[in-house]
Amino acid sequence: MTKRDQHVVPHDGRWAVKGAGAERATVVVDTQKEAIDRAREIASNQGTELFVHGRDGRIRERDSHGNDPWPPKG
C-alpha cells in the first residue's frame, strides 16, 4: 500500500476520502465529519498529511500526521 496524503472532498452531495493522485475514492460517506474521522485514521496510520476541502473545493484545513521535526526549522 502506497503512503498518500489523504483528502476529504465533496462528492455528489456526499463526502469522499481520496488518496492524493487517486482517481477513485477510498470511501464515500454522508457527512464531512465522518469523512474527516476516516481520513484522519488513515493518515495517522500511514504517517501522512490530511487535507480537508470545503464545498467549494478549496483546502480549508490541514493536519500533519508525519514526522514533524521539533523544534521547527526557521
N, CA, C and O atoms as a GROMACS GRO file, in nm:
protein
  296
    1MET      N    1   0.085  -0.118   0.000
    1MET     CA    2   0.000   0.000   0.000
    1MET      C    3   0.089   0.124   0.000
    1MET      O    4   0.181   0.136   0.081
    2THR      N    5   0.062   0.215  -0.090
    2THR     CA    6   0.140   0.336  -0.104
    2THR      C    7   0.093   0.440  -0.002
    2THR      O    8  -0.027   0.456   0.021
    3LYS      N    9   0.189   0.509   0.058
    3LYS     CA   10   0.154   0.616   0.152
    3LYS      C   11   0.117   0.739   0.072
    3LYS      O   12   0.200   0.793  -0.002
    4ARG      N   13  -0.006   0.785   0.087
    4ARG     CA   14  -0.055   0.903   0.016
    4ARG      C   15  -0.121   0.998   0.114
    4ARG      O   16  -0.185   0.956   0.210
    5ASP      N   17  -0.103   1.128   0.089
    5ASP     CA   18  -0.177   1.226   0.167
    5ASP      C   19  -0.326   1.201   0.143
    5ASP      O   20  -0.366   1.161   0.034
    6GLN      N   21  -0.407   1.224   0.246
    6GLN     CA   22  -0.550   1.199   0.238
    6GLN      C   23  -0.626   1.330   0.223
    6GLN      O   24  -0.597   1.428   0.291
    7HIS      N   25  -0.723   1.331   0.132
    7HIS     CA   26  -0.805   1.449   0.105
    7HIS      C   27  -0.952   1.417   0.131
    7HIS      O   28  -1.003   1.314   0.086
    8VAL      N   29  -1.019   1.506   0.204
    8VAL     CA   30  -1.164   1.497   0.223
    8VAL      C   31  -1.226   1.596   0.125
    8VAL      O   32  -1.202   1.716   0.135
    9VAL      N   33  -1.305   1.545   0.031
    9VAL     CA   34  -1.358   1.628  -0.077
    9VAL      C   35  -1.508   1.605  -0.096
    9VAL      O   36  -1.558   1.496  -0.065
   10PRO      N   37  -1.581   1.707  -0.146
   10PRO     CA   38  -1.722   1.686  -0.176
   10PRO      C   39  -1.737   1.588  -0.292
   10PRO      O   40  -1.655   1.587  -0.384
   11HIS      N   41  -1.843   1.504  -0.287
   11HIS     CA   42  -1.862   1.401  -0.389
   11HIS      C   43  -2.011   1.374  -0.409
   11HIS      O   44  -2.072   1.300  -0.331
   12ASP      N   45  -2.070   1.433  -0.512
   12ASP     CA   46  -2.211   1.410  -0.546
   12ASP      C   47  -2.306   1.426  -0.426
   12ASP      O   48  -2.390   1.339  -0.400
   13GLY      N   49  -2.292   1.537  -0.355
   13GLY     CA   50  -2.379   1.564  -0.240
   13GLY      C   51  -2.338   1.492  -0.114
   13GLY      O   52  -2.404   1.506  -0.011
   14ARG      N   53  -2.234   1.416  -0.121
   14ARG     CA   54  -2.180   1.344  -0.005
   14ARG      C   55  -2.034   1.384   0.012
   14ARG      O   56  -1.991   1.483  -0.047
   15TRP      N   57  -1.958   1.311   0.090
   15TRP     CA   58  -1.817   1.341   0.115
   15TRP      C   59  -1.732   1.218   0.090
   15TRP      O   60  -1.770   1.106   0.127
   16ALA      N   61  -1.617   1.238   0.027
   16ALA     CA   62  -1.528   1.128  -0.006
   16ALA      C   63  -1.391   1.148   0.057
   16ALA      O   64  -1.346   1.261   0.079
   17VAL      N   65  -1.326   1.037   0.085
   17VAL     CA   66  -1.185   1.036   0.126
   17VAL      C   67  -1.108   0.981   0.007
   17VAL      O   68  -1.135   0.871  -0.040
   18LYS      N   69  -1.011   1.059  -0.040
   18LYS     CA   70  -0.929   1.018  -0.155
   18LYS      C   71  -0.782   1.031  -0.121
   18LYS      O   72  -0.740   1.128  -0.057
   19GLY      N   73  -0.705   0.933  -0.163
   19GLY     CA   74  -0.560   0.943  -0.152
   19GLY      C   75  -0.513   1.039  -0.261
   19GLY      O   76  -0.572   1.044  -0.368
   20ALA      N   77  -0.407   1.114  -0.235
   20ALA     CA   78  -0.353   1.210  -0.332
   20ALA      C   79  -0.321   1.138  -0.463
   20ALA      O   80  -0.252   1.037  -0.465
   21GLY      N   81  -0.372   1.192  -0.572
   21GLY     CA   82  -0.346   1.137  -0.705
   21GLY      C   83  -0.434   1.020  -0.743
   21GLY      O   84  -0.426   0.972  -0.856
   22ALA      N   85  -0.519   0.974  -0.653
   22ALA     CA   86  -0.605   0.860  -0.681
   22ALA      C   87  -0.728   0.905  -0.761
   22ALA      O   88  -0.781   1.013  -0.737
   23GLU      N   89  -0.772   0.823  -0.853
   23GLU     CA   90  -0.893   0.852  -0.929
   23GLU      C   91  -1.017   0.815  -0.850
   23GLU      O   92  -1.116   0.888  -0.852
   24ARG      N   93  -1.012   0.703  -0.780
   24ARG     CA   94  -1.127   0.654  -0.706
   24ARG      C   95  -1.117   0.691  -0.558
   24ARG      O   96  -1.008   0.702  -0.503
   25ALA      N   97  -1.233   0.708  -0.498
   25ALA     CA   98  -1.238   0.740  -0.355
   25ALA      C   99  -1.212   0.614  -0.273
   25ALA      O  100  -1.251   0.504  -0.312
   26THR      N  101  -1.147   0.631  -0.161
   26THR     CA  102  -1.128   0.520  -0.067
   26THR      C  103  -1.259   0.485  -0.001
   26THR      O  104  -1.292   0.368   0.016
   27VAL      N  105  -1.336   0.589   0.035
   27VAL     CA  106  -1.466   0.570   0.098
   27VAL      C  107  -1.551   0.693   0.068
   27VAL      O  108  -1.499   0.804   0.056
   28VAL      N  109  -1.683   0.674   0.057
   28VAL     CA  110  -1.779   0.784   0.040
   28VAL      C  111  -1.881   0.771   0.152
   28VAL      O  112  -1.941   0.666   0.172
   29VAL      N  113  -1.901   0.881   0.226
   29VAL     CA  114  -1.991   0.883   0.341
   29VAL      C  115  -2.086   1.002   0.332
   29VAL      O  116  -2.071   1.087   0.245
   30ASP      N  117  -2.183   1.006   0.423
   30ASP     CA  118  -2.286   1.111   0.418
   30ASP      C  119  -2.242   1.245   0.476
   30ASP      O  120  -2.284   1.349   0.427
   31THR      N  121  -2.157   1.244   0.580
   31THR     CA  122  -2.121   1.369   0.645
   31THR      C  123  -1.972   1.398   0.633
   31THR      O  124  -1.890   1.307   0.621
   32GLN      N  125  -1.938   1.527   0.637
   32GLN     CA  126  -1.798   1.565   0.631
   32GLN      C  127  -1.725   1.518   0.757
   32GLN      O  128  -1.609   1.476   0.749
   33LYS      N  129  -1.790   1.525   0.871
   33LYS     CA  130  -1.727   1.480   0.996
   33LYS      C  131  -1.688   1.334   0.988
   33LYS      O  132  -1.578   1.297   1.029
   34GLU      N  133  -1.775   1.251   0.935
   34GLU     CA  134  -1.745   1.109   0.922
   34GLU      C  135  -1.626   1.088   0.827
   34GLU      O  136  -1.539   1.005   0.853
   35ALA      N  137  -1.622   1.165   0.718
   35ALA     CA  138  -1.511   1.155   0.623
   35ALA      C  139  -1.381   1.201   0.688
   35ALA      O  140  -1.277   1.138   0.668
   36ILE      N  141  -1.385   1.308   0.766
   36ILE     CA  142  -1.266   1.357   0.834
   36ILE      C  143  -1.214   1.252   0.932
   36ILE      O  144  -1.094   1.227   0.940
   37ASP      N  145  -1.305   1.191   1.007
   37ASP     CA  146  -1.264   1.089   1.104
   37ASP      C  147  -1.196   0.972   1.034
   37ASP      O  148  -1.093   0.923   1.081
   38ARG      N  149  -1.253   0.926   0.923
   38ARG     CA  150  -1.193   0.813   0.849
   38ARG      C  151  -1.059   0.853   0.788
   38ARG      O  152  -0.963   0.776   0.795
   39ALA      N  153  -1.052   0.973   0.730
   39ALA     CA  154  -0.928   1.019   0.668
   39ALA      C  155  -0.819   1.039   0.772
   39ALA      O  156  -0.703   1.007   0.746
   40ARG      N  157  -0.855   1.091   0.889
   40ARG     CA  158  -0.758   1.112   0.997
   40ARG      C  159  -0.700   0.978   1.044
   40ARG      O  160  -0.581   0.968   1.071
   41GLU      N  161  -0.784   0.878   1.053
   41GLU     CA  162  -0.738   0.744   1.092
   41GLU      C  163  -0.638   0.689   0.989
   41GLU      O  164  -0.534   0.634   1.027
   42ILE      N  165  -0.669   0.704   0.861
   42ILE     CA  166  -0.580   0.656   0.755
   42ILE      C  167  -0.448   0.733   0.757
   42ILE      O  168  -0.341   0.673   0.753
   43ALA      N  169  -0.456   0.866   0.765
   43ALA     CA  170  -0.336   0.950   0.765
   43ALA      C  171  -0.248   0.919   0.887
   43ALA      O  172  -0.126   0.915   0.876
   44SER      N  173  -0.310   0.897   1.000
   44SER     CA  174  -0.235   0.865   1.121
   44SER      C  175  -0.163   0.731   1.106
   44SER      O  176  -0.047   0.719   1.144
   45ASN      N  177  -0.232   0.633   1.052
   45ASN     CA  178  -0.171   0.500   1.033
   45ASN      C  179  -0.056   0.505   0.933
   45ASN      O  180   0.043   0.432   0.948
   46GLN      N  181  -0.067   0.589   0.832
   46GLN     CA  182   0.035   0.597   0.727
   46GLN      C  183   0.142   0.702   0.755
   46GLN      O  184   0.246   0.703   0.690
   47GLY      N  185   0.117   0.791   0.852
   47GLY     CA  186   0.212   0.898   0.880
   47GLY      C  187   0.214   1.002   0.770
   47GLY      O  188   0.321   1.050   0.733
   48THR      N  189   0.097   1.037   0.717
   48THR     CA  190   0.087   1.133   0.607
   48THR      C  191   0.005   1.255   0.647
   48THR      O  192  -0.033   1.269   0.763
   49GLU      N  193  -0.022   1.342   0.550
   49GLU     CA  194  -0.098   1.465   0.573
   49GLU      C  195  -0.247   1.442   0.548
   49GLU      O  196  -0.286   1.356   0.468
   50LEU      N  197  -0.328   1.521   0.617
   50LEU     CA  198  -0.472   1.522   0.596
   50LEU      C  199  -0.512   1.661   0.547
   50LEU      O  200  -0.478   1.761   0.611
   51PHE      N  201  -0.583   1.668   0.435
   51PHE     CA  202  -0.632   1.794   0.379
   51PHE      C  203  -0.785   1.788   0.376
   51PHE      O  204  -0.843   1.694   0.322
   52VAL      N  205  -0.849   1.889   0.436
   52VAL     CA  206  -0.995   1.896   0.436
   52VAL      C  207  -1.036   2.009   0.342
   52VAL      O  208  -0.997   2.124   0.361
   53HIS      N  209  -1.115   1.975   0.240
   53HIS     CA  210  -1.163   2.072   0.143
   53HIS      C  211  -1.306   2.112   0.180
   53HIS      O  212  -1.382   2.032   0.234
   54GLY      N  213  -1.340   2.237   0.151
   54GLY     CA  214  -1.476   2.284   0.172
   54GLY      C  215  -1.564   2.247   0.053
   54GLY      O  216  -1.516   2.184  -0.042
   55ARG      N  217  -1.691   2.286   0.058
   55ARG     CA  218  -1.783   2.257  -0.053
   55ARG      C  219  -1.737   2.319  -0.184
   55ARG      O  220  -1.769   2.269  -0.292
   56ASP      N  221  -1.660   2.429  -0.176
   56ASP     CA  222  -1.610   2.496  -0.296
   56ASP      C  223  -1.485   2.427  -0.352
   56ASP      O  224  -1.434   2.468  -0.456
   57GLY      N  225  -1.435   2.324  -0.284
   57GLY     CA  226  -1.319   2.251  -0.330
   57GLY      C  227  -1.186   2.305  -0.280
   57GLY      O  228  -1.082   2.240  -0.298
   58ARG      N  229  -1.187   2.422  -0.218
   58ARG     CA  230  -1.063   2.481  -0.167
   58ARG      C  231  -1.025   2.419  -0.033
   58ARG      O  232  -1.112   2.386   0.047
   59ILE      N  233  -0.895   2.405  -0.010
   59ILE     CA  234  -0.846   2.350   0.117
   59ILE      C  235  -0.878   2.450   0.227
   59ILE      O  236  -0.843   2.567   0.217
   60ARG      N  237  -0.944   2.403   0.332
   60ARG     CA  238  -0.978   2.490   0.443
   60ARG      C  239  -0.909   2.450   0.572
   60ARG      O  240  -0.909   2.525   0.670
   61GLU      N  241  -0.848   2.331   0.572
   61GLU     CA  242  -0.781   2.283   0.694
   61GLU      C  243  -0.681   2.175   0.654
   61GLU      O  244  -0.703   2.102   0.558
   62ARG      N  245  -0.573   2.164   0.730
   62ARG     CA  246  -0.478   2.056   0.709
   62ARG      C  247  -0.424   2.010   0.842
   62ARG      O  248  -0.418   2.087   0.939
   63ASP      N  249  -0.383   1.885   0.846
   63ASP     CA  250  -0.334   1.827   0.969
   63ASP      C  251  -0.223   1.730   0.934
   63ASP      O  252  -0.241   1.642   0.849
   64SER      N  253  -0.108   1.745   0.998
   64SER     CA  254   0.006   1.661   0.970
   64SER      C  255   0.011   1.542   1.065
   64SER      O  256   0.000   1.557   1.186
   65HIS      N  257   0.029   1.425   1.008
   65HIS     CA  258   0.046   1.304   1.088
   65HIS      C  259   0.179   1.239   1.056
   65HIS      O  260   0.201   1.121   1.082
   66GLY      N  261   0.270   1.320   0.999
   66GLY     CA  262   0.400   1.270   0.960
   66GLY      C  263   0.506   1.293   1.065
   66GLY      O  264   0.476   1.316   1.182
   67ASN      N  265   0.629   1.285   1.023
   67ASN     CA  266   0.743   1.302   1.112
   67ASN      C  267   0.782   1.448   1.116
   67ASN      O  268   0.870   1.490   1.041
   68ASP      N  269   0.718   1.525   1.200
   68ASP     CA  270   0.744   1.668   1.211
   68ASP      C  271   0.862   1.692   1.304
   68ASP      O  272   0.863   1.643   1.417
   69PRO      N  273   0.964   1.767   1.256
   69PRO     CA  274   1.079   1.794   1.343
   69PRO      C  275   1.043   1.892   1.455
   69PRO      O  276   0.962   1.982   1.437
   70TRP      N  277   1.105   1.872   1.571
   70TRP     CA  278   1.085   1.965   1.681
   70TRP      C  279   1.220   1.999   1.738
   70TRP      O  280   1.294   1.906   1.771
   71PRO      N  281   1.259   2.121   1.752
   71PRO     CA  282   1.182   2.239   1.714
   71PRO      C  283   1.184   2.258   1.561
   71PRO      O  284   1.276   2.212   1.493
   72PRO      N  285   1.082   2.327   1.509
   72PRO     CA  286   1.076   2.350   1.365
   72PRO      C  287   1.193   2.435   1.317
   72PRO      O  288   1.242   2.521   1.390
   73LYS      N  289   1.238   2.410   1.196
   73LYS     CA  290   1.346   2.489   1.137
   73LYS      C  291   1.293   2.627   1.100
   73LYS      O  292   1.177   2.641   1.062
   74GLY      N  293   1.378   2.727   1.112
   74GLY     CA  294   1.337   2.859   1.064
   74GLY      C  295   1.342   2.966   1.163
   74GLY      O  296   1.309   3.081   1.132
   0.00000   0.00000   0.00000
